[in-house]
């Protein structure tokens, strides 16, 4: 069968001759070719269309093309074929891939072309459909492979037209939403959108019509059982062969558990902030409001000692001494508690780097009396600049050097403070030759209120090393101790290195006591925190 071009001059005649030539080529060479009228009904088919597909002309003549037995019977495939035919009837050619079935039951993948045929006035008079076999010669049809990949995906993969009508629905969508493909294909996507959120769909369709892709849009959708799921949507416009946007494909990922976890984290963080605020308020109250009654206890205890000292007998003097010592210890404990709380609640970053060598020199000046009385020799190495709060680094040095002085042994006491670069951090060390620490106490000494000596042996509140640990961890480092009983201890801590690297060197040297005191015999044990 051939359609002969009408002999008319000019571009209209050339257009008609070109269309007829394309039609004749498709009719003769295609896997199948047929004509449909402007209602989409089959007019005629070539040999491949009828014989290879196992149909007679009488079986297909007058039927809508998309209802003929060549095609996969699924509603979404029929809908796409109908859209292609109707597009061609309106005068726009179409090309796209889909599946059909031979008479022997085998499935084939074809490239379908729909070409409008016009008369000499340019009016579309019928449409020619041509199918080219693009089935992979070895293996399953390309569409079957793609369908298998789509169906095996854990995410929901859905396609819809520009009216929001669902045209495909994979197994991931069935698992996520609880609806089967038969239940959803042909229905509006609004079925999945909660009533209060249905204004989202017009905005999404408007973006798609402009060719805009929507990436990782987080929203909520409703399932068949009425439950709500949090989803991350990626929606892409789908185009036909001519580049016209005809629909959209959507990948929906279930992020419900992630959203719940994030909400739980937000609630936990809020609770932690409230707890920290309460702790800070308590610490302020403890360190400020309780100082006044403690001062009264201490003051009146001292007055008792002055007025009645020696008059109440040895036991009375002892009781008064206990009252004075207890009040002083409580005041010291409250000061340390406030210091620990302040370290724990500082969240902002240090404003810049500080000279650790200069801070160490200030610390040693603060400890000058203890250094003189103990006869300790303190030496230092070159010290770097570090990114820390100055008062916090001073607290670390004061606690570590002060402990080294306080827990000295029988030998002339020595303390060495050093720092060296190791990769992306500075490694500081405070080494002494004091009484050392039993192995089982190396972690315990950093606990809050942990003391393994009586106040009479070694004064303190048991919070010094806990404060050091909190400061160093907040600065992004860690602190630990290496020690042997009777052979001294070395406390190490790290601080991340800044961009400036090593700063100006400090002034390494030694501080010797002019009057070395003789320390009595001290047992090896655990250092006070």
C-alpha positions as CSV (number, residue, x, y, z in Angstrom):
1,X,0.0,0.0,0.0
2,X,1.3,3.4,-0.8
3,X,0.0,7.0,-0.5
4,X,0.9,9.1,-3.6
5,X,1.7,12.7,-2.9
6,X,-0.5,15.3,-4.5
7,X,1.5,17.4,-7.0
8,X,1.3,20.9,-5.6
9,X,4.0,23.6,-5.8
10,X,5.7,25.4,-2.9
11,X,6.6,24.4,0.7
12,X,3.2,22.9,1.4
13,X,3.6,20.5,-1.5
14,X,7.1,19.6,-0.4
15,X,5.9,19.0,3.2
16,X,3.2,16.6,1.9
17,X,5.7,14.8,-0.4
18,X,8.1,14.4,2.6
19,X,5.4,13.1,4.9
20,X,4.3,10.6,2.3
21,X,7.8,9.4,1.7
22,X,8.3,8.9,5.4
23,X,5.1,7.0,5.6
24,X,6.0,4.7,2.7
25,X,9.4,3.9,4.2
26,X,7.9,3.0,7.5
27,X,5.2,0.9,5.9
28,X,7.6,-1.1,3.9
29,X,10.5,-1.5,6.4
30,X,9.0,-1.5,9.9
31,X,8.5,-4.4,12.3
32,X,4.9,-3.4,12.0
33,X,3.1,-0.4,10.7
34,X,-0.5,0.6,10.7
35,X,-2.7,3.6,10.1
36,X,-5.2,5.0,12.5
37,X,-7.9,7.6,12.0
38,X,-8.4,10.8,13.9
39,X,-10.3,8.9,16.6
40,X,-7.4,6.6,17.1
41,X,-9.1,3.6,15.4
42,X,-7.1,1.2,13.3
43,X,-7.6,1.6,9.5
44,X,-5.1,-0.9,8.1
45,X,-1.8,-2.6,8.9
46,X,1.2,-4.0,7.0
47,X,2.2,-7.6,6.8
48,X,4.3,-7.6,9.9
49,X,1.6,-5.8,11.9
50,X,-0.9,-8.6,11.0
51,X,1.0,-11.8,10.3
52,X,3.8,-11.6,12.8
53,X,1.5,-10.5,15.6
54,X,-1.1,-13.2,14.7
55,X,-4.1,-11.0,13.9
56,X,-6.3,-10.6,10.9
57,X,-7.4,-7.3,9.5
58,X,-10.9,-7.9,10.6
59,X,-9.8,-8.5,14.3
60,X,-8.2,-5.1,14.6
61,X,-10.0,-2.9,12.1
62,X,-12.0,-0.2,13.8
63,X,-10.6,-0.8,17.3
64,X,-8.7,1.9,19.2
65,X,-5.1,1.2,18.6
66,X,-4.2,1.2,22.3
67,X,-6.7,-1.6,23.0
68,X,-5.3,-4.0,20.4
69,X,-3.7,-7.2,21.6
70,X,-0.2,-6.2,20.6
71,X,0.4,-4.3,23.8
72,X,1.1,-5.1,27.4
73,X,-2.3,-4.9,29.0
74,X,-1.2,-2.9,32.0
75,X,-3.1,0.4,32.4
76,X,0.1,2.5,32.4
77,X,1.4,1.1,29.1
78,X,-2.0,1.6,27.5
79,X,-2.2,5.2,28.8
80,X,1.2,6.0,27.4
81,X,0.3,4.6,24.0
82,X,-3.0,6.4,23.9
83,X,-1.2,9.7,24.8
84,X,1.3,9.1,22.0
85,X,-1.4,8.5,19.4
86,X,-3.5,11.5,20.6
87,X,-0.3,13.6,20.4
88,X,0.2,12.6,16.8
89,X,-3.4,13.3,15.9
90,X,-2.9,16.8,17.2
91,X,0.0,17.2,14.8
92,X,3.1,16.5,16.9
93,X,5.2,13.4,16.1
94,X,6.1,11.0,18.9
95,X,8.9,8.5,19.5
96,X,9.3,6.3,22.5
97,X,10.0,2.7,23.7
98,X,7.5,0.2,25.1
99,X,6.6,-3.5,25.1
100,X,4.3,-5.7,23.0
101,X,3.7,-9.4,22.6
102,X,4.1,-11.6,19.5
103,X,1.6,-14.3,18.6
104,X,3.9,-17.0,20.1
105,X,3.7,-15.2,23.5
106,X,7.3,-13.8,23.5
107,X,7.8,-10.3,24.8
108,X,9.5,-7.7,22.6
109,X,10.8,-4.2,23.1
110,X,10.0,-1.7,20.3
111,X,10.7,1.8,19.4
112,X,7.3,3.3,18.6
113,X,7.0,6.2,16.2
114,X,3.7,8.1,15.6
115,X,3.8,10.3,12.5
116,X,0.9,12.6,11.5
117,X,0.1,12.4,7.7
118,X,-1.3,15.7,6.3
119,X,-3.3,16.5,3.2
120,X,-2.3,19.3,0.8
121,X,-3.9,21.9,3.1
122,X,-1.7,20.8,6.0
123,X,-4.5,19.2,7.9
124,X,-3.8,15.9,9.6
125,X,-5.8,13.2,7.9
126,X,-4.5,10.1,9.6
127,X,-1.6,8.8,11.7
128,X,0.9,6.2,10.9
129,X,2.5,4.1,13.6
130,X,5.7,2.3,13.1
131,X,7.5,-0.1,15.4
132,X,11.2,-1.0,15.3
133,X,12.5,-4.0,17.2
134,X,15.1,-2.8,19.8
135,X,15.0,-5.9,21.9
136,X,18.5,-7.0,23.2
137,X,19.5,-10.0,21.2
138,X,21.1,-11.7,24.3
139,X,19.2,-11.5,27.5
140,X,15.9,-10.0,28.5
141,X,14.2,-7.1,26.8
142,X,15.6,-3.7,27.9
143,X,12.3,-2.7,29.3
144,X,12.1,-5.9,31.3
145,X,15.6,-5.3,32.7
146,X,14.6,-1.7,33.6
147,X,11.4,-2.9,35.2
148,X,13.3,-5.4,37.3
149,X,15.7,-2.8,38.5
150,X,12.9,-0.4,39.3
151,X,10.9,-3.1,41.1
152,X,13.8,-4.3,43.1
153,X,14.6,-0.8,44.4
154,X,13.8,-0.2,48.1
155,X,12.6,3.3,47.3
156,X,9.2,4.1,45.9
157,X,9.4,5.0,42.2
158,X,6.3,6.6,40.8
159,X,5.5,8.4,37.5
160,X,2.6,10.7,36.9
161,X,1.3,13.0,34.1
162,X,1.0,16.7,34.4
163,X,-2.4,16.5,35.8
164,X,-1.0,14.5,38.8
165,X,-2.5,11.2,37.6
166,X,-0.3,8.2,38.5
167,X,0.9,6.2,35.5
168,X,3.4,3.8,37.1
169,X,3.9,2.3,40.6
170,X,6.8,0.0,41.6
171,X,7.0,-2.6,44.3
172,X,8.9,-0.2,46.5
173,X,5.8,2.1,46.4
174,X,3.6,-0.9,47.3
175,X,5.8,-1.7,50.3
176,X,5.9,1.9,51.4
177,X,2.4,3.1,51.0
178,X,0.5,-0.3,51.2
179,X,-1.4,0.2,47.8
180,X,-1.0,-2.1,44.9
181,X,-0.2,-0.9,41.4
182,X,-3.8,-1.8,40.3
183,X,-5.2,0.3,43.1
184,X,-3.1,3.4,42.3
185,X,-2.5,3.6,38.6
186,X,-5.0,6.0,37.1
187,X,-5.7,7.7,40.4
188,X,-4.6,11.2,41.6
189,X,-1.3,11.6,43.5
190,X,-3.4,13.6,45.9
191,X,-4.5,10.3,47.4
192,X,-1.1,10.2,49.2
193,X,-1.0,13.8,50.3
194,X,-2.5,14.7,53.7
195,X,-5.4,17.0,53.5
196,X,-3.7,19.9,55.1
197,X,-0.7,19.6,52.7
198,X,-2.5,19.3,49.4
199,X,-1.5,22.8,48.3
200,X,2.0,21.3,47.8
201,X,1.0,19.5,44.6
202,X,0.1,22.5,42.5
203,X,3.5,24.1,43.3
204,X,5.3,20.9,42.4
205,X,3.5,20.6,39.1
206,X,4.2,24.2,38.3
207,X,7.9,23.6,38.8
208,X,7.8,20.5,36.6
209,X,6.0,22.3,33.8
210,X,8.9,24.8,33.8
211,X,11.4,21.9,33.5
212,X,12.7,22.3,37.0
213,X,13.9,19.3,39.0
214,X,13.1,19.0,42.7
215,X,15.8,17.5,44.8
216,X,15.5,16.0,48.3
217,X,12.2,17.7,49.2
218,X,11.3,16.6,52.7
219,X,7.6,16.2,53.3
220,X,4.9,13.9,54.8
221,X,2.6,11.5,53.0
222,X,-0.2,9.2,54.1
223,X,-0.3,5.4,53.6
224,X,-3.3,3.1,53.0
225,X,-3.6,2.3,56.7
226,X,-3.8,6.0,57.5
227,X,-0.3,6.2,59.0
228,X,2.0,9.1,58.1
229,X,5.5,8.7,56.8
230,X,8.3,11.3,56.4
231,X,9.7,11.2,52.9
232,X,12.5,12.7,50.9
233,X,11.3,13.3,47.4
234,X,13.3,13.7,44.2
235,X,11.1,14.6,41.3
236,X,12.2,15.0,37.7
237,X,10.3,16.2,34.6
238,X,9.8,13.5,31.9
239,X,10.0,14.6,28.2
240,X,8.9,13.0,24.9
241,X,11.0,12.7,21.8
242,X,10.3,16.3,20.8
243,X,11.4,17.6,24.2
244,X,7.9,18.4,25.5
245,X,7.3,17.8,29.2
246,X,4.6,15.2,29.5
247,X,4.9,14.1,33.1
248,X,7.2,13.4,36.0
249,X,9.1,10.6,37.7
250,X,9.4,10.6,41.5
251,X,11.7,8.7,43.8
252,X,10.4,8.7,47.4
253,X,12.7,7.6,50.2
254,X,11.3,6.8,53.7
255,X,13.2,9.0,56.3
256,X,10.7,8.5,59.1
257,X,13.2,6.8,61.4
258,X,15.8,9.5,60.7
259,X,13.3,12.3,61.4
260,X,12.2,10.6,64.6
261,X,15.8,10.2,65.7
262,X,16.5,13.8,64.9
263,X,13.4,14.9,66.9
264,X,14.6,12.7,69.8
265,X,18.0,14.3,69.7
266,X,16.5,17.8,69.6
267,X,14.4,16.9,72.7
268,X,17.4,15.4,74.5
269,X,19.5,18.4,73.7
270,X,16.8,20.7,75.0
271,X,16.6,18.7,78.1
272,X,20.4,18.8,78.5
273,X,20.4,22.5,78.1
274,X,17.7,22.8,80.8
275,X,19.8,20.5,83.0
276,X,22.9,22.5,82.4
277,X,21.1,25.7,83.1
278,X,19.8,24.2,86.4
279,X,23.3,23.0,87.2
280,X,24.8,26.4,86.5
281,X,22.1,28.1,88.7
282,X,22.7,25.6,91.5
283,X,26.5,26.1,91.3
284,X,26.0,29.8,91.5
285,X,23.7,29.5,94.4
286,X,26.0,27.0,96.1
287,X,29.1,29.1,95.6
288,X,27.5,32.5,96.3
289,X,24.5,32.1,98.5
290,X,26.1,29.5,100.8
291,X,29.3,31.5,101.2
292,X,27.6,33.8,103.8
293,X,26.5,31.1,106.2
294,X,29.9,29.4,105.8
295,X,31.6,32.7,106.7
296,X,29.5,33.0,109.8
297,X,30.3,29.4,110.9
298,X,34.0,30.0,110.3
299,X,34.0,33.4,111.9
300,X,32.2,32.3,115.1
301,X,34.3,29.1,115.3
302,X,37.4,31.3,115.2
303,X,35.9,33.5,117.9
304,X,35.2,30.5,120.0
305,X,38.8,29.4,119.6
306,X,40.2,32.8,120.6
307,X,37.9,33.2,123.6
308,X,37.7,29.7,124.9
309,X,40.8,28.1,123.5
310,X,42.5,26.2,126.3
311,X,39.5,26.6,128.6
312,X,37.4,23.8,127.3
313,X,40.1,21.2,127.5
314,X,41.8,19.2,124.8
315,X,38.5,17.8,123.5
316,X,36.9,21.2,123.3
317,X,39.9,22.6,121.3
318,X,39.7,19.6,119.0
319,X,36.0,20.1,118.3
320,X,36.5,23.8,117.6
321,X,39.3,22.9,115.2
322,X,37.1,20.5,113.4
323,X,34.4,23.2,112.9
324,X,36.9,25.7,111.5
325,X,38.5,23.2,109.2
326,X,35.1,21.9,108.0
327,X,33.9,25.4,107.1
328,X,37.2,26.2,105.2
329,X,37.0,22.9,103.3
330,X,33.4,23.5,102.4
331,X,34.2,27.0,101.1
332,X,37.0,25.5,99.0
333,X,34.7,22.8,97.7
334,X,32.1,25.2,96.6
335,X,34.6,27.3,94.7
336,X,35.9,24.2,92.9
337,X,32.3,23.2,92.1
338,X,31.6,26.5,90.5
339,X,34.8,26.3,88.5
340,X,33.9,22.9,87.2
341,X,30.4,24.0,86.3
342,X,31.7,27.1,84.4
343,X,34.0,24.9,82.4
344,X,31.1,22.5,81.6
345,X,28.8,25.3,80.4
346,X,31.2,27.3,78.1
347,X,30.0,26.6,74.6
348,X,31.7,29.4,72.5
349,X,35.1,29.1,70.9
350,X,38.2,30.8,72.2
351,X,38.8,34.1,70.5
352,X,42.3,33.3,69.4
353,X,45.6,31.6,70.3
354,X,47.5,32.2,73.5
355,X,51.1,31.8,74.5
356,X,51.2,28.7,76.7
357,X,54.7,29.6,77.8
358,X,53.6,32.9,79.2
359,X,50.6,31.3,80.9
360,X,52.9,28.7,82.5
361,X,55.1,31.5,83.9
362,X,52.1,33.1,85.4
363,X,51.1,29.8,87.0
364,X,54.5,29.3,88.5
365,X,54.4,32.8,90.0
366,X,51.0,31.9,91.6
367,X,52.7,28.7,93.0
368,X,55.8,30.5,94.1
369,X,55.2,30.0,97.9
370,X,54.5,26.3,97.4
371,X,57.6,26.0,95.2
372,X,59.7,27.7,97.8
373,X,58.4,25.8,100.8
374,X,58.7,22.4,99.0
375,X,62.1,23.0,97.6
376,X,61.0,21.7,94.2
377,X,62.9,22.4,91.0
378,X,60.7,23.2,88.1
379,X,62.1,23.2,84.5
380,X,60.3,23.9,81.3
381,X,60.9,23.4,77.6
382,X,59.9,25.5,74.6
383,X,56.1,26.1,74.7
384,X,53.8,26.8,71.8
385,X,50.9,29.0,71.1
386,X,47.5,27.2,71.4
387,X,43.9,27.9,70.8
388,X,42.4,27.9,74.3
389,X,40.9,30.2,76.9
390,X,43.8,31.6,78.9
391,X,42.2,31.1,82.3
392,X,41.4,27.5,81.5
393,X,44.9,26.6,80.4
394,X,46.1,28.3,83.6
395,X,43.8,26.1,85.6
396,X,45.2,23.0,84.0
397,X,48.8,24.0,84.7
398,X,48.1,25.0,88.2
399,X,46.3,21.7,89.0
400,X,49.0,19.5,87.4
401,X,52.0,21.4,88.7
402,X,50.4,21.9,92.1
403,X,49.6,18.1,92.4
404,X,53.2,17.3,91.4
405,X,54.4,19.6,94.3
406,X,51.9,18.2,96.7
407,X,52.5,14.5,96.0
408,X,56.3,14.7,96.2
409,X,58.4,11.8,97.6
410,X,61.5,11.6,99.7
411,X,64.0,12.6,96.9
412,X,64.6,16.2,96.1
413,X,61.4,17.1,94.1
414,X,61.7,17.8,90.4
415,X,59.0,18.8,87.9
416,X,59.4,19.2,84.2
417,X,56.8,20.8,81.9
418,X,57.2,20.2,78.2
419,X,55.4,20.4,74.8
420,X,56.0,18.9,71.4
421,X,54.2,18.8,68.1
422,X,52.7,15.4,67.1
423,X,50.7,15.4,63.9
424,X,47.7,17.7,64.2
425,X,48.0,18.4,67.9
426,X,50.4,19.5,70.6
427,X,51.4,17.0,73.3
428,X,52.0,18.6,76.7
429,X,53.5,16.7,79.6
430,X,54.0,17.4,83.3
431,X,56.5,14.9,84.8
432,X,57.5,14.6,88.5
433,X,59.5,12.2,90.6
434,X,56.9,12.0,93.4
435,X,55.1,9.1,95.0
436,X,53.4,7.9,91.9
437,X,50.0,6.3,91.3
438,X,48.8,2.7,91.7
439,X,47.7,1.2,88.3
440,X,44.1,0.6,89.4
441,X,43.7,4.3,90.2
442,X,44.9,5.8,86.8
443,X,41.3,6.4,85.6
444,X,39.7,7.0,88.9
445,X,41.8,10.0,89.7
446,X,39.9,12.0,87.0
447,X,36.5,11.4,88.6
448,X,34.7,14.2,90.3
449,X,35.1,14.3,94.1
450,X,37.4,11.3,93.9
451,X,40.0,11.3,96.7
452,X,42.1,8.4,97.9
453,X,44.0,10.2,100.6
454,X,42.6,12.0,103.6
455,X,42.6,15.8,103.8
456,X,45.2,15.6,106.6
457,X,47.6,13.8,104.2
458,X,47.0,15.8,101.1
459,X,44.6,18.8,101.2
460,X,42.1,19.3,98.3
461,X,38.6,18.8,97.2
462,X,39.0,16.0,94.8
463,X,37.9,18.0,91.8
464,X,41.2,19.4,90.4
465,X,41.8,16.6,87.8
466,X,38.1,16.4,86.9
467,X,38.3,20.1,86.0
468,X,41.5,19.5,84.0
469,X,39.8,16.7,82.1
470,X,36.7,18.7,81.3
471,X,38.8,21.7,80.1
472,X,41.0,19.5,77.8
473,X,38.1,17.6,76.3
474,X,36.2,20.8,75.6
475,X,39.3,22.1,73.8
476,X,39.3,19.0,71.6
477,X,42.0,17.0,73.3
478,X,42.4,14.3,75.9
479,X,44.3,13.8,79.1
480,X,45.8,10.7,80.8
481,X,48.5,9.7,83.2
482,X,51.4,7.2,83.1
483,X,52.9,6.3,86.5
484,X,54.6,3.8,88.7
485,X,54.3,3.8,92.5
486,X,57.4,5.3,94.0
487,X,58.8,6.4,90.7
488,X,56.8,9.5,89.9
489,X,54.0,10.3,87.4
490,X,53.7,12.0,84.0
491,X,50.4,13.7,83.1
492,X,49.9,14.1,79.4
493,X,47.3,16.2,77.6
494,X,46.8,17.1,73.9
495,X,45.5,20.3,72.3
496,X,44.7,20.6,68.6
497,X,47.3,22.6,66.6
498,X,46.2,25.9,65.1
499,X,47.3,27.3,61.7
500,X,50.1,29.4,63.2
501,X,52.1,26.3,64.2
502,X,54.7,26.8,66.9
503,X,54.7,30.3,68.4
504,X,57.6,32.2,69.8
505,X,59.6,30.0,72.1
506,X,59.3,30.4,75.8
507,X,62.1,30.8,78.2
508,X,63.2,27.3,79.2
509,X,64.9,27.2,82.5
510,X,64.5,26.2,86.1
511,X,63.0,27.6,89.3
512,X,64.9,26.5,92.3
513,X,63.9,27.0,95.9
514,X,66.2,29.0,98.0
515,X,65.2,27.1,101.0
516,X,64.7,23.4,100.3
517,X,62.4,21.8,102.8
518,X,62.8,18.1,103.7
519,X,59.8,16.1,102.9
520,X,58.9,13.4,105.3
521,X,58.4,9.8,104.3
522,X,55.3,9.5,102.0
523,X,53.6,6.3,101.0
524,X,53.1,5.5,97.4
525,X,49.4,5.7,96.5
526,X,46.8,7.3,94.4
527,X,47.1,11.0,93.6
528,X,44.2,13.2,94.7
529,X,42.0,14.4,91.9
